[in-house]
Amino acid sequence: MQGSLSIERMCHLACVSRAGFYRSFKEHQPEEEEMEVRSTIQKIALEHRWRYGYRRITAELRRRGIPVNHKRVLRLMREDNLLAVQPRAFVVTTDSNHELEVSLIWPVASN
């Protein structure tokens, strides 16, 4: 594989750290525990009709006895496209139907 060059020399020539070189050989397969957490998150999301966000799902996982960090839940939900987006109700902030006198003072100069 390497021939006459040492791994340190090859990494130096390729501008790669030795840790990165060895990390690339390590296969990244999802762990069994992560797959279990992922499937539980999907079940919770389906049970609550996609209305639970990552905070509520984190709390539900902890209630079920699965110790998990909220950042991990958020990452897994993003990867599985499970983030809940709830539409906000339109809130009227202007009251046009009032008895007050309408001001006739106009601005002197534009802003």
N, CA, C and O of each residue as an XYZ file, in Angstrom:
444
protein
N       0.815     -1.184      0.000
C       0.000      0.000      0.000
C       0.864      1.255      0.000
O       0.657      2.144     -0.827
N       1.812      1.342      0.896
C       2.560      2.575      1.019
C       3.889      2.558      0.282
O       4.448      3.622      0.017
N       4.404      1.402     -0.052
C       5.687      1.332     -0.748
C       6.823      1.720      0.174
O       6.915      1.236      1.302
N       7.690      2.598     -0.313
C       8.866      2.974      0.477
C       8.626      4.188      1.370
O       9.477      4.513      2.198
N       7.490      4.862      1.223
C       7.200      6.046      2.036
C       6.549      5.648      3.358
O       5.743      4.720      3.419
N       6.914      6.361      4.397
C       6.257      6.124      5.684
C       4.893      6.817      5.672
O       4.643      7.706      4.858
N       4.039      6.409      6.564
C       2.704      7.001      6.641
C       2.810      8.477      7.002
O       2.063      9.309      6.486
N       3.740      8.789      7.889
C       3.934     10.187      8.282
C       4.315     11.036      7.073
O       3.806     12.145      6.909
N       5.211     10.521      6.225
C       5.658     11.257      5.036
C       4.523     11.392      4.020
O       4.353     12.453      3.420
N       3.756     10.334      3.827
C       2.622     10.392      2.892
C       1.595     11.420      3.357
O       1.063     12.184      2.551
N       1.323     11.435      4.648
C       0.357     12.398      5.189
C       0.857     13.823      5.010
O       0.085     14.727      4.691
N       2.152     14.017      5.216
C       2.740     15.343      5.044
C       2.625     15.796      3.589
O       2.283     16.949      3.328
N       2.907     14.905      2.645
C       2.829     15.247      1.227
C       1.391     15.514      0.780
O       1.150     16.349     -0.092
N       0.450     14.807      1.376
C      -0.957     14.973      1.001
C      -1.654     16.057      1.821
O      -2.837     16.328      1.614
N      -0.920     16.682      2.757
C      -1.483     17.718      3.642
C      -2.671     17.180      4.431
O      -3.708     17.835      4.544
N      -2.502     15.983      4.972
C      -3.535     15.331      5.777
C      -2.909     14.965      7.112
O      -1.765     14.514      7.162
N      -3.648     15.155      8.188
C      -3.123     14.750      9.489
C      -3.128     13.226      9.580
O      -3.902     12.550      8.903
N      -2.248     12.703     10.429
C      -2.215     11.248     10.587
C      -3.516     10.746     11.197
O      -3.991      9.663     10.855
N      -4.094     11.540     12.105
C      -5.364     11.133     12.707
C      -6.453     11.035     11.641
O      -7.259     10.104     11.646
N      -6.467     12.006     10.728
C      -7.438     11.967      9.637
C      -7.213     10.795      8.710
O      -8.165     10.205      8.199
N      -5.952     10.456      8.493
C      -5.611      9.311      7.650
C      -6.162      8.025      8.247
O      -6.792      7.232      7.547
N      -5.927      7.818      9.541
C      -6.405      6.594     10.184
C      -7.926      6.606     10.356
O      -8.568      5.556     10.316
N      -8.495      7.791     10.548
C      -9.941      7.892     10.700
C     -10.657      7.492      9.415
O     -11.759      6.944      9.456
N     -10.024      7.770      8.270
C     -10.662      7.437      6.998
C     -10.763      5.929      6.793
O     -11.636      5.464      6.060
N      -9.879      5.157      7.430
C      -9.942      3.703      7.317
C     -11.032      3.098      8.189
O     -11.556      2.023      7.899
N     -11.355      3.798      9.244
C     -12.363      3.282     10.168
C     -13.738      3.421      9.508
O     -14.153      4.521      9.143
N     -14.421      2.319      9.363
C     -15.734      2.362      8.730
C     -16.731      3.002      9.673
O     -16.756      2.719     10.871
N     -17.547      3.865      9.112
C     -18.570      4.518      9.923
C     -19.906      3.836      9.659
O     -20.564      4.099      8.652
N     -20.291      2.971     10.562
C     -21.593      2.327     10.480
C     -22.412      2.775     11.680
O     -21.879      2.902     12.782
N     -23.682      3.011     11.478
C     -24.514      3.431     12.601
C     -24.518      2.370     13.697
O     -24.658      1.175     13.434
N     -24.364      2.829     14.901
C     -24.365      1.904     16.015
C     -25.778      1.384     16.257
O     -26.762      1.998     15.844
N     -25.856      0.261     16.922
C     -27.157     -0.340     17.210
C     -27.981      0.570     18.114
O     -29.194      0.694     17.944
N     -27.308      1.210     19.082
C     -28.027      2.096     20.004
C     -28.588      3.303     19.262
O     -29.708      3.736     19.532
N     -27.808      3.850     18.321
C     -28.277      5.004     17.566
C     -29.476      4.633     16.697
O     -30.408      5.424     16.555
N     -29.456      3.446     16.123
C     -30.595      3.000     15.324
C     -31.834      2.822     16.199
O     -32.950      3.100     15.761
N     -31.637      2.361     17.432
C     -32.759      2.204     18.360
C     -33.343      3.570     18.726
O     -34.562      3.742     18.751
N     -32.469      4.540     19.009
C     -32.933      5.892     19.338
C     -33.648      6.495     18.139
O     -34.690      7.132     18.290
N     -33.090      6.295     16.949
C     -33.695      6.841     15.731
C     -35.098      6.266     15.499
O     -36.023      6.999     15.148
N     -35.250      4.954     15.696
C     -36.569      4.346     15.483
C     -37.557      4.800     16.552
O     -38.740      4.976     16.263
N     -37.083      4.992     17.792
C     -37.967      5.476     18.853
C     -38.413      6.902     18.561
O     -39.571      7.248     18.797
N     -37.515      7.728     18.052
C     -37.873      9.103     17.683
C     -38.947      9.090     16.599
O     -39.901      9.865     16.660
N     -38.796      8.218     15.615
C     -39.787      8.134     14.543
C     -41.140      7.679     15.075
O     -42.179      8.177     14.641
N     -41.130      6.724     16.022
C     -42.390      6.262     16.612
C     -43.078      7.377     17.374
O     -44.291      7.553     17.261
N     -42.306      8.138     18.159
C     -42.883      9.240     18.933
C     -43.458     10.289     17.994
O     -44.546     10.812     18.237
N     -42.734     10.601     16.921
C     -43.214     11.592     15.957
C     -44.521     11.135     15.318
O     -45.422     11.948     15.106
N     -44.636      9.847     15.008
C     -45.879      9.335     14.419
C     -47.015      9.301     15.432
O     -48.161      9.592     15.090
N     -46.706      8.946     16.680
C     -47.738      8.903     17.718
C     -48.375     10.271     17.930
O     -49.577     10.375     18.179
N     -47.571     11.303     17.830
C     -48.063     12.652     18.107
C     -48.285     13.450     16.829
O     -48.292     14.681     16.850
N     -48.463     12.757     15.738
C     -48.830     13.339     14.445
C     -47.926     14.497     14.035
O     -48.403     15.537     13.581
N     -46.629     14.309     14.197
C     -45.611     15.257     13.746
C     -45.694     16.611     14.437
O     -45.174     17.596     13.914
N     -46.340     16.684     15.608
C     -46.475     17.952     16.325
C     -45.404     18.152     17.386
O     -45.299     19.240     17.953
N     -44.619     17.139     17.661
C     -43.585     17.255     18.684
C     -42.288     17.724     18.053
O     -41.852     17.193     17.032
N     -41.676     18.726     18.671
C     -40.362     19.175     18.250
C     -39.287     18.390     18.989
O     -39.581     17.440     19.715
N     -38.046     18.797     18.795
C     -36.946     18.024     19.388
C     -36.937     18.117     20.906
O     -36.491     17.180     21.568
N     -37.419     19.225     21.481
C     -37.424     19.349     22.942
C     -38.418     18.376     23.572
O     -38.094     17.686     24.538
N     -39.617     18.327     23.023
C     -40.629     17.414     23.565
C     -40.231     15.960     23.352
O     -40.460     15.116     24.218
N     -39.641     15.670     22.208
C     -39.215     14.297     21.937
C     -38.078     13.908     22.876
O     -38.017     12.766     23.331
N     -37.172     14.851     23.174
C     -36.107     14.574     24.139
C     -36.702     14.245     25.499
O     -36.276     13.292     26.153
N     -37.690     15.033     25.929
C     -38.336     14.778     27.219
C     -39.044     13.426     27.215
O     -39.000     12.697     28.207
N     -39.692     13.092     26.111
C     -40.396     11.809     26.009
C     -39.414     10.641     26.042
O     -39.690      9.617     26.668
N     -38.282     10.784     25.378
C     -37.265      9.726     25.406
C     -36.736      9.526     26.823
O     -36.519      8.394     27.254
N     -36.531     10.616     27.540
C     -36.053     10.504     28.922
C     -37.103      9.855     29.809
O     -36.772      9.085     30.711
N     -38.389     10.171     29.551
C     -39.474      9.522     30.308
C     -39.505      8.021     30.052
O     -39.856      7.236     30.932
N     -39.137      7.638     28.847
C     -39.120      6.218     28.492
C     -37.835      5.522     28.935
O     -37.649      4.332     28.682
N     -36.956      6.265     29.592
C     -35.748      5.667     30.140
C     -34.561      5.637     29.201
O     -33.613      4.884     29.425
N     -34.597      6.448     28.148
C     -33.476      6.511     27.210
C     -32.746      7.828     27.454
O     -33.242      8.886     27.065
N     -31.571      7.782     28.096
C     -30.837      9.031     28.338
C     -30.227      9.540     27.033
O     -29.394      8.869     26.424
N     -30.645     10.716     26.618
C     -30.200     11.246     25.333
C     -30.097     12.765     25.432
O     -30.864     13.405     26.151
N     -29.142     13.330     24.704
C     -28.911     14.766     24.682
C     -29.826     15.412     23.641
O     -30.103     14.820     22.598
N     -30.294     16.636     23.931
C     -31.194     17.310     23.001
C     -30.520     17.609     21.667
O     -31.183     17.620     20.630
N     -29.214     17.851     21.681
C     -28.510     18.135     20.422
C     -28.448     16.893     19.534
O     -28.496     16.993     18.308
N     -28.343     15.746     20.155
C     -28.327     14.499     19.391
C     -29.700     14.248     18.767
O     -29.801     13.836     17.612
N     -30.759     14.503     19.549
C     -32.122     14.332     19.028
C     -32.347     15.282     17.862
O     -32.916     14.890     16.843
N     -31.908     16.523     18.003
C     -32.067     17.499     16.927
C     -31.328     17.049     15.669
O     -31.865     17.150     14.566
N     -30.102     16.553     15.825
C     -29.318     16.082     14.673
C     -30.013     14.917     13.981
O     -30.115     14.890     12.755
N     -30.494     13.947     14.773
C     -31.163     12.787     14.185
C     -32.460     13.194     13.497
O     -32.795     12.663     12.437
N     -33.192     14.131     14.091
C     -34.434     14.581     13.470
C     -34.157     15.331     12.169
O     -34.916     15.207     11.207
N     -33.081     16.102     12.135
C     -32.717     16.792     10.893
C     -32.338     15.793      9.808
O     -32.738     15.936      8.652
N     -31.563     14.781     10.187
C     -31.142     13.777      9.209
C     -32.336     13.009      8.649
O     -32.342     12.640      7.474
N     -33.349     12.765      9.486
C     -34.527     12.016      9.050
C     -35.659     12.921      8.570
O     -36.740     12.437      8.235
N     -35.416     14.225      8.536
C     -36.421     15.198      8.101
C     -37.707     15.077      8.920
O     -38.800     14.964      8.366
N     -37.561     15.104     10.239
C     -38.702     14.947     11.140
C     -39.025     16.207     11.931
O     -39.857     16.160     12.837
N     -38.398     17.320     11.617
C     -38.633     18.528     12.398
C     -40.058     19.020     12.198
O     -40.554     19.084     11.073
N     -40.708     19.365     13.299
C     -42.094     19.815     13.261
C     -42.135     21.304     12.951
O     -41.489     22.102     13.629
N     -42.889     21.673     11.934
C     -43.087     23.070     11.596
C     -44.564     23.350     11.769
O     -45.397     22.876     10.996
N     -44.879     24.128     12.795
C     -46.276     24.406     13.088
C     -46.634     25.790     12.562
O     -45.933     26.761     12.847
N     -47.714     25.888     11.800
C     -48.112     27.194     11.287
C     -48.619     28.077     12.421
O     -49.359     27.621     13.293
N     -48.220     29.319     12.399
C     -48.650     30.271     13.415
C     -49.957     30.923     12.977
O     -50.166     31.190     11.793
N     -50.828     31.173     13.944
C     -52.087     31.835     13.654
C     -51.821     33.316     13.385
O     -50.944     33.918     14.004
N     -52.577     33.893     12.467
C     -52.439     35.310     12.170
C     -53.024     36.113     13.317
O     -54.167     35.894     13.718
N     -52.245     37.034     13.839
C     -52.685     37.856     14.955
C     -52.860     39.282     14.458
O     -51.919     39.890     13.948
N     -54.066     39.812     14.609
C     -54.353     41.172     14.191
C     -53.793     42.124     15.241
O     -54.108     42.003     16.425
N     -52.971     43.064     14.811
C     -52.358     43.997     15.757
C     -52.885     45.418     15.599
O     -52.535     46.296     16.388
N     -53.712     45.654     14.603
C     -54.251     46.985     14.368
C     -55.749     46.977     14.622
O     -56.467     46.093     14.155
N     -56.210     47.974     15.370
C     -57.637     48.107     15.654
C     -58.162     49.290     14.851
O     -58.044     50.437     15.281
N     -58.737     49.015     13.695
C     -59.240     50.081     12.833
C     -60.633     50.530     13.241
O     -61.081     51.602     12.832
N     -61.304     49.749     14.020
C     -62.676     50.055     14.415
C     -62.665     50.689     15.811
O     -63.075     50.068     16.791
N     -62.190     51.934     15.880
C     -62.129     52.618     17.169
C     -62.847     53.951     17.083
O     -63.169     54.422     15.992
N     -63.096     54.553     18.226
C     -63.842     55.808     18.314
C     -62.915     57.016     18.429
O     -63.394     58.141     18.566
N     -61.623     56.810     18.376
C     -60.681     57.907     18.550
C     -60.602     58.766     17.293
O     -60.869     58.301     16.185
N     -60.227     60.034     17.489
C     -60.116     60.959     16.379
C     -58.858     60.638     15.564
O     -57.807     60.328     16.126
N     -58.977     60.714     14.258
C     -57.853     60.443     13.377
C     -56.980     61.683     13.317
O     -57.474     62.784     13.074
N     -55.688     61.508     13.536
C     -54.759     62.631     13.538
C     -54.525     63.112     12.111
O     -54.318     62.312     11.199
N     -54.561     64.424     11.933
C     -54.343     65.003     10.614
C     -52.948     65.603     10.491
O     -52.666     66.324      9.534
N     -52.082     65.315     11.445
C     -50.720     65.829     11.405
C     -49.897     64.906     10.517
O     -49.733     63.722     10.809
N     -49.387     65.467      9.435
C     -48.583     64.692      8.506
C     -47.117     64.982      8.766
O     -46.791     66.053      9.279
N     -46.241     64.081      8.435
C     -44.816     64.348      8.646
C     -44.336     65.495      7.759
O     -44.755     65.628      6.609
N     -43.451     66.319      8.315
C     -42.938     67.468      7.583
C     -41.924     67.019      6.536
O     -41.911     67.526      5.414
N     -41.073     66.063      6.913
C     -40.048     65.576      5.991
C     -40.112     64.052      5.944
O     -40.569     63.405      6.886
N     -39.651     63.501      4.847
C     -39.644     62.039      4.752
C     -38.470     61.481      5.538
O     -37.455     62.152      5.724
N     -38.615     60.284      5.982
C     -37.557     59.656      6.779
C     -36.433     59.189      5.926
O     -35.458     58.637      6.436
